[in-house]
Each structure stands twice: as C-alpha cells, then as structure tokens.
Amino acid sequence: MKRVILTIICISFFVFHINVAEAAKEKNKTENRFEAQQKELVLEEEQSKSKKKKRIKSDIKCGRTEVMRVAGFVTNPPFGWVNVIPGSGLKQTQYINAGFSYDLFSQLAKSLNLRITNVGYSSYQDAMRDLRRGRVDVVVGAYYDKRVLGTGVNLMFPGYFTNPIIPIFVKGKEKEVNSWDDLKGLKGVVRQEEMIYSLVFQQLPKGVQMEQVSGSKNAFKKLLSGEADYMITSLYAGESEVRRYKLVDEIYFSPKSLVSPELFFVFSSHTDCRLLKTKLAEELKKVTADKKAYMDVLIGYIDDWGQRFKDKPSLIEEMRAEKEKALHPELNTPTVSDDDLIEAEERVTFDELESGTKASEISQTINSDEMESKVTEDKNLQQSGKDKISEEKPNRPLTPAERIKNL
C-alpha cells in the first residue's frame, strides 16, 4: 500500500514539472518583444474622452426664450397675497400674486430684462409642490425649513428679508416674554399660512401650547374671545392684519422677537432658471443697500393693506353682530354684500329718490337691502323702538346704504 501511494506521488510530481516547463516556454515566447505577431494592432496616439461643453450664459432659456413662471405667498400680507378674479361661464377663476415679495422679484427680473409670468395659487402647499416638480420656476417666499422645502429646490442667497417673530396679546392681558419658556401654561395660536409653526416647533419647551389656525380672522377671533392667550406672528404680518381688522387700540405687540428667520427666493432644480441666481442676487444687493428706503417700501405695503379694508367693519363689530344674530335668530336676514349695494346704486339714481318717482318699483327692487339696513341700525334705536330715520339730509351725495335707509 505504501508503495502504491509513493508511486502516485512520483507520477504527480513529474507531470507538474512538465506543465511548468511548457508554461515557461509560452511565457518566454509572448514576452519576446521581437516575436510579436504582425497582425496585432498598436495604439498610434493617446485618446481622451471628449468633455461635455459647459453651459454658457447665452444658452440659458429661462426668462429669455422661455418665460419664467413665478408663484408666491397666498395669504401672508404684506409679503404676499393672491387677488382673485372670479370666473364666469367657460372662463375659470384666476389667482394673481401681489405683495412686497412678488413685486420685489419682478423688479429684479425687469432690471435684467427677464420675462416672467404671474402664476397664482389658492394654496401655498400646492405652489411648493409644483416647484419641486418643475411646473413652477420660482416661489418668491420661503424660510430655510427642510420640512417645507423638501427636495428639488435651490435657495437664492442672501435672503431678501429678516422677519422677526413675536407674540402678541390683547391689551391689558399682555405678559413680558423674553423666551419661549415665558409662554408656559398659556394657550397660543399661530397662523398656518405664515409657515412659522414647523420652523419653531423644535424650539418649543415642554409646557408651551400652540395651535395652528387657518385664516387670520379665525386666529384673531380666538385671541379676542379669550380662547387663546397669545398669538405667534411675524411683526409685519401682525401689523398688517391688525390694521385690516381695525384692532390698533386692542392689540399689544411684544417688543422682543423670539426668532428672526430669513425669507428667501426659491428656485426649482428642474429648470435652468436657477442659473440666474447669481445675477439676481447682485441686483438684490443693490436694492437693499439703502436699508431705510427698503423698509419704507415694505411699510407702504402695510399701509395699503389697511386702506384696502378701510370701509369694512372692524373685527370686533363683526363678532358683536354674530353674537346678536345668535341671540336673536328672528333678526337673521340674508347678507347684503357690497356688490349688491353697488348694483342698487346703479338702478336707483339720487334724483329718483328725491322726486319720489317710481317708488313702488324701487321698493320692490331693493326690498332685501331695506331689511338688512334695519338689522344694522344703531343698537340704541332698536332698543328705543324708533323705526324712522331722521329726514335731515347731509350736505353731500348719499352713500348707497343711506339712500336705502331714506326710503
């Protein structure tokens, strides 16, 4: 048995040496540089992969051959709001961006001879969604908040406005606030459309209650009614809405900001509009160089927003009227809008009211308006049971409401 094993080992060793020798011969053959086959090809010169040409500025289509699509805030004055043009027939309702942020971006684009188009939305979230998908090129207002921005967007640096966020209170119920901790044990509200909540949520200490509310009117109602002790808002957005609702003497603004985030212009990553950020940023620096003039422009938007609603009742008056209707449902009548009053004014001339002609036709035309005027008469007149309005005529043209009351 040992002899058999030894024989096998010897044979294997012999075969191994033969294979090594043959391999060495082949190796020596291929390594001999003078014995290369004539059919083999050789590389004559070095070849490098062609590099893609960089896009040059003249190749940018956005704002030039293709119009730049711009969206913005929907309900966040003075920075942005949307004006609505109601549709009729086959014509759809239109949403038009307005406000400080959109006009500022429009000014920058105009200085560079860029073409933009106003793309309004009824929802800020919808605008941001379309920005991420490349359906919109720019949204002219957002904080550096990844939860809101998501992916597929590019911010333009620097920001165009530093926005102090403060608490506001009903006067007489204010509290000194130097940090978030000072709001512990109090109930607060924050407007959803200001996009503040997700920005400050991580900073809130335990014990701070804050509810998101949709709509500035709903937020201020909660504050005035006592459902909320304070509201978190931008200093300038709060000032705008306080003027709108005629609450200047009712609201206390805390003098210390709790956080001051920057507002940015945001570009979609899916269009070449983002390549214009550098040029636009240069123009922005020129505009913001004069800080006083820049702030005066913003304050002008706040003033205009307040003036836009100067003929509307204050929010406190609206809340009182709602309370009266709830207590006396028998007095509830269909609401008469400003458009109805204007239409009545067009149908009934001042001369007709003076001469008393066509009285029966007039009374039928504006009967619903007369009912509304009775509801909105002075509360003291209602309590005293006075049904008639003084026939003394003011020394000026009558307003539509006065004309109706004088019938």
GIPEHU-V123340 format. One record per residue. RES is the residue in three letters. SS is DSSP state (2 for helix, 1 for strand, 0 for the rest). OMEGA is omega in degrees with one decimal (NA if undefined). D_FIRST is the distance of its C-alpha to the first C-alpha in Angstrom with 1 decimal. Layout:
res: [RES;RES]
ss: [SS;SS]
omega: [OMEGA;OMEGA]
d_first: [D_FIRST;D_FIRST]
//
This chain:
res: [MET;LYS;ARG;VAL;ILE;LEU;THR;ILE;ILE;CYS;ILE;SER;PHE;PHE;VAL;PHE;HIS;ILE;ASN;VAL;ALA;GLU;ALA;ALA;LYS;GLU;LYS;ASN;LYS;THR;GLU;ASN;ARG;PHE;GLU;ALA;GLN;GLN;LYS;GLU;LEU;VAL;LEU;GLU;GLU;GLU;GLN;SER;LYS;SER;LYS;LYS;LYS;LYS;ARG;ILE;LYS;SER;ASP;ILE;LYS;CYS;GLY;ARG;THR;GLU;VAL;MET;ARG;VAL;ALA;GLY;PHE;VAL;THR;ASN;PRO;PRO;PHE;GLY;TRP;VAL;ASN;VAL;ILE;PRO;GLY;SER;GLY;LEU;LYS;GLN;THR;GLN;TYR;ILE;ASN;ALA;GLY;PHE;SER;TYR;ASP;LEU;PHE;SER;GLN;LEU;ALA;LYS;SER;LEU;ASN;LEU;ARG;ILE;THR;ASN;VAL;GLY;TYR;SER;SER;TYR;GLN;ASP;ALA;MET;ARG;ASP;LEU;ARG;ARG;GLY;ARG;VAL;ASP;VAL;VAL;VAL;GLY;ALA;TYR;TYR;ASP;LYS;ARG;VAL;LEU;GLY;THR;GLY;VAL;ASN;LEU;MET;PHE;PRO;GLY;TYR;PHE;THR;ASN;PRO;ILE;ILE;PRO;ILE;PHE;VAL;LYS;GLY;LYS;GLU;LYS;GLU;VAL;ASN;SER;TRP;ASP;ASP;LEU;LYS;GLY;LEU;LYS;GLY;VAL;VAL;ARG;GLN;GLU;GLU;MET;ILE;TYR;SER;LEU;VAL;PHE;GLN;GLN;LEU;PRO;LYS;GLY;VAL;GLN;MET;GLU;GLN;VAL;SER;GLY;SER;LYS;ASN;ALA;PHE;LYS;LYS;LEU;LEU;SER;GLY;GLU;ALA;ASP;TYR;MET;ILE;THR;SER;LEU;TYR;ALA;GLY;GLU;SER;GLU;VAL;ARG;ARG;TYR;LYS;LEU;VAL;ASP;GLU;ILE;TYR;PHE;SER;PRO;LYS;SER;LEU;VAL;SER;PRO;GLU;LEU;PHE;PHE;VAL;PHE;SER;SER;HIS;THR;ASP;CYS;ARG;LEU;LEU;LYS;THR;LYS;LEU;ALA;GLU;GLU;LEU;LYS;LYS;VAL;THR;ALA;ASP;LYS;LYS;ALA;TYR;MET;ASP;VAL;LEU;ILE;GLY;TYR;ILE;ASP;ASP;TRP;GLY;GLN;ARG;PHE;LYS;ASP;LYS;PRO;SER;LEU;ILE;GLU;GLU;MET;ARG;ALA;GLU;LYS;GLU;LYS;ALA;LEU;HIS;PRO;GLU;LEU;ASN;THR;PRO;THR;VAL;SER;ASP;ASP;ASP;LEU;ILE;GLU;ALA;GLU;GLU;ARG;VAL;THR;PHE;ASP;GLU;LEU;GLU;SER;GLY;THR;LYS;ALA;SER;GLU;ILE;SER;GLN;THR;ILE;ASN;SER;ASP;GLU;MET;GLU;SER;LYS;VAL;THR;GLU;ASP;LYS;ASN;LEU;GLN;GLN;SER;GLY;LYS;ASP;LYS;ILE;SER;GLU;GLU;LYS;PRO;ASN;ARG;PRO;LEU;THR;PRO;ALA;GLU;ARG;ILE;LYS;ASN;LEU]
ss: [0;2;2;2;2;2;2;2;2;2;2;2;2;2;2;2;2;2;2;2;2;2;2;2;2;2;2;2;2;2;2;0;2;2;2;0;0;0;0;0;0;0;0;0;0;0;0;0;0;0;0;0;0;0;0;0;2;2;2;0;0;1;0;0;0;1;0;1;1;1;1;0;0;0;1;1;0;0;0;1;1;1;1;1;1;0;0;1;0;0;1;0;0;1;1;1;1;1;0;2;2;2;2;2;2;2;2;2;2;2;2;0;0;0;0;1;1;1;0;0;0;0;0;2;2;2;2;2;2;2;2;2;2;0;0;0;0;1;1;1;1;1;0;0;0;2;2;2;2;0;0;0;1;1;1;1;1;1;1;1;1;1;1;1;1;1;1;1;1;1;0;0;0;0;0;0;0;0;0;2;2;2;2;0;0;0;1;1;1;1;1;2;2;2;0;0;2;2;2;2;2;2;2;0;0;0;0;0;1;1;1;1;1;0;0;2;2;2;2;2;2;2;2;2;2;0;0;0;0;1;1;1;1;1;2;2;2;2;2;2;2;2;2;2;0;0;0;0;0;0;1;1;1;0;0;0;0;0;1;1;1;1;1;1;1;1;1;1;0;0;0;2;2;2;2;2;2;2;2;2;2;2;2;2;2;2;2;2;0;0;2;2;2;2;2;2;2;2;2;2;2;2;2;2;2;2;2;2;0;0;0;0;0;0;2;2;2;2;2;2;2;2;2;2;2;2;2;0;2;2;2;0;0;0;0;0;0;2;2;2;2;2;2;2;2;2;2;0;0;2;2;2;2;2;2;0;0;0;2;2;2;2;2;2;2;0;2;2;2;2;2;2;2;2;2;0;0;0;2;2;2;2;2;2;0;0;0;0;0;0;0;0;0;0;0;0;0;0;0;2;2;2;2;2;2;0;0]
omega: [178.8;179.6;179.5;-178.5;-179.7;178.3;-179.4;-179.8;-179.5;179.7;-179.0;-179.0;-179.3;179.3;-178.8;-179.3;178.6;-178.6;179.5;-179.6;179.2;179.7;179.2;177.6;-179.4;-178.0;179.5;-179.5;-177.4;-178.6;-179.9;-173.0;-178.6;-176.6;179.1;-179.9;-177.9;-178.9;-178.9;-179.3;176.7;179.5;-175.1;-179.1;-178.9;178.6;177.8;180.0;-179.5;179.5;177.6;178.8;177.7;177.9;176.8;-171.8;-177.5;179.7;-177.9;-178.5;-174.8;177.9;-178.8;177.0;176.5;-177.0;179.8;-177.6;-171.3;176.1;-178.1;176.5;-178.7;-178.9;-178.6;178.3;6.8;-174.9;178.8;172.8;-178.3;172.0;-174.5;172.6;-175.8;177.5;177.4;-178.4;179.4;-178.2;-178.0;176.3;-179.7;176.9;-174.1;177.6;175.7;176.4;-174.3;-173.3;-179.0;-178.8;177.8;179.7;177.8;178.2;179.5;-179.6;-179.7;179.9;178.3;-179.5;177.8;178.8;177.8;175.3;-175.8;-179.8;-178.0;178.5;173.9;-179.5;178.5;179.0;177.9;178.7;179.7;178.3;179.8;175.2;179.9;-178.9;179.6;178.2;174.4;-176.2;-175.6;166.9;-169.8;176.9;175.5;173.5;177.2;-176.2;-174.5;179.8;179.0;-176.0;-176.4;-179.6;176.8;-179.6;177.8;177.3;174.6;178.7;1.4;173.7;-177.5;178.4;173.2;-167.3;-179.8;179.0;-173.7;168.7;173.6;-175.9;166.7;-178.7;-176.7;178.8;-176.6;178.8;177.3;-176.9;177.4;178.1;179.2;-178.3;-179.0;179.5;179.3;179.3;179.1;177.5;-177.2;174.1;175.2;-178.7;-179.4;-173.7;176.7;177.9;-177.5;-168.8;-178.4;-179.8;-175.0;-173.4;-177.0;-178.3;-173.7;176.3;179.3;179.2;176.9;-179.4;179.6;-178.5;174.3;-179.5;178.2;177.7;-179.3;-179.4;178.8;179.4;-179.2;176.4;178.7;-180.0;-177.5;-177.6;-178.9;175.8;176.2;179.6;-178.3;174.3;174.0;-176.3;170.1;178.8;-174.3;175.4;177.9;179.0;179.7;-176.4;175.4;177.1;179.3;-175.6;176.3;-177.3;-176.0;-178.0;-174.8;-170.6;177.9;178.7;177.0;-176.1;-176.2;177.3;179.6;176.6;-178.0;-179.1;178.4;173.0;-176.9;164.0;-175.5;-178.0;174.6;177.4;-173.5;178.2;179.8;177.2;-178.6;179.6;179.3;-174.6;-176.4;-179.5;179.5;178.9;177.2;178.6;179.1;179.2;178.3;-177.7;-175.9;-178.8;177.0;-173.2;-178.7;178.9;-179.7;179.1;178.0;177.9;179.6;-180.0;176.1;177.2;177.0;178.4;-178.4;180.0;177.3;-180.0;-179.5;-176.3;-174.7;-178.7;178.4;176.4;177.2;179.6;178.4;177.2;177.8;-179.3;177.0;179.1;177.8;179.3;178.5;180.0;178.5;179.8;-178.0;-178.2;-179.5;179.9;-177.7;178.0;176.7;-178.8;177.6;-178.0;176.7;179.0;177.5;-179.8;178.4;178.5;177.8;179.6;179.5;-178.5;-174.0;-179.7;-179.2;-179.0;179.8;179.1;-178.9;-175.9;179.5;-179.3;177.8;-175.3;-177.6;179.7;-178.4;-177.3;177.9;-176.5;-173.6;179.9;-179.3;178.2;179.6;178.6;179.7;-178.5;179.4;-179.9;-175.3;176.4;-179.9;-174.9;-180.0;178.0;179.0;-177.4;-178.6;176.4;179.7;-177.7;-173.2;177.4;-178.5;-178.4;178.3;-175.5;177.8;-178.2;179.6;175.5;-179.5;173.7;178.4;-178.6;-180.0;178.5;-179.3;-179.4;-176.7;178.6;NA]
d_first: [0.0;3.8;5.3;5.2;6.5;8.7;10.0;11.0;12.8;14.6;15.8;17.1;18.8;20.5;21.8;23.1;25.2;26.6;27.9;29.4;31.2;32.6;33.8;35.5;37.3;38.6;39.6;41.5;43.1;44.5;45.5;47.6;51.1;52.6;50.3;51.3;52.0;55.7;55.5;54.5;57.4;58.5;60.6;64.0;65.5;64.8;65.5;66.4;66.8;70.5;71.9;74.1;77.7;79.1;81.8;85.2;88.2;90.0;87.1;87.8;89.4;90.2;93.9;94.6;93.7;92.4;94.5;93.0;92.9;94.0;94.0;95.0;96.0;97.7;99.7;99.6;103.0;103.9;100.5;100.3;101.5;101.8;105.1;105.0;106.9;107.0;106.1;108.5;107.9;104.9;104.9;102.2;102.8;102.3;100.9;102.1;100.7;103.3;103.5;102.9;99.2;99.6;102.7;101.1;98.1;100.5;102.4;99.3;98.3;101.8;101.9;98.8;100.3;97.5;98.1;97.3;97.9;98.7;96.2;97.4;95.4;96.5;93.4;91.9;88.5;88.7;89.7;86.7;84.4;85.7;85.4;81.6;81.3;83.3;86.3;88.5;88.3;90.0;91.0;93.7;93.0;90.0;88.8;85.5;83.9;80.4;80.9;83.8;82.7;79.2;77.2;78.3;81.4;82.6;85.3;87.9;88.5;90.8;92.1;95.6;96.9;96.2;97.1;98.0;97.1;99.5;100.6;104.0;106.2;109.4;112.2;113.0;109.5;107.6;105.3;104.2;100.7;98.8;95.3;93.4;93.6;97.3;96.9;95.1;96.8;98.6;98.1;97.7;97.5;96.1;96.8;93.8;95.1;95.2;91.4;91.6;89.8;86.2;87.1;88.2;86.2;83.5;86.2;88.0;87.7;87.3;90.6;92.0;92.9;93.3;93.7;93.4;96.4;97.0;100.3;102.6;105.4;103.2;101.9;105.5;106.7;104.1;105.3;109.0;108.6;106.7;103.5;102.0;102.9;101.8;100.5;97.9;99.0;99.3;102.5;103.7;102.6;104.3;107.5;107.5;107.3;109.7;112.3;111.5;112.1;115.1;113.5;114.4;116.4;113.9;110.5;109.4;106.9;104.7;105.1;101.5;98.6;95.4;93.3;94.2;91.7;92.1;92.7;90.9;91.0;87.7;86.3;83.8;80.5;80.5;83.5;84.4;87.4;85.4;85.6;89.3;88.8;89.3;92.7;93.9;93.0;95.1;98.0;97.5;97.8;101.1;102.5;101.5;102.7;106.1;105.1;108.6;109.2;105.8;106.5;110.0;108.5;106.3;109.3;111.2;108.7;109.1;112.9;112.7;110.5;113.1;115.9;114.1;114.7;118.0;119.8;117.3;117.9;116.1;113.0;115.1;117.7;115.1;113.6;117.1;117.8;114.6;115.5;119.0;117.7;115.3;118.3;120.7;118.8;122.1;122.7;119.6;120.4;118.3;117.5;119.5;117.6;119.0;118.6;120.8;123.5;123.4;123.7;126.6;128.2;128.0;129.6;132.4;134.5;136.5;139.7;139.0;138.5;141.8;143.9;142.5;142.0;139.5;138.9;137.6;135.1;133.9;133.5;131.4;129.2;128.3;128.7;125.1;125.7;128.8;126.9;124.3;127.0;128.5;125.2;124.8;128.4;128.9;128.0;131.4;133.2;131.0;131.9;135.6;135.7;137.0;136.4;138.2;137.3;139.9;141.7;142.1;140.4;138.6;139.8;136.8;135.0;133.5;129.7;128.4;128.0;131.6;133.0;131.3;132.6;136.2;136.4]
//
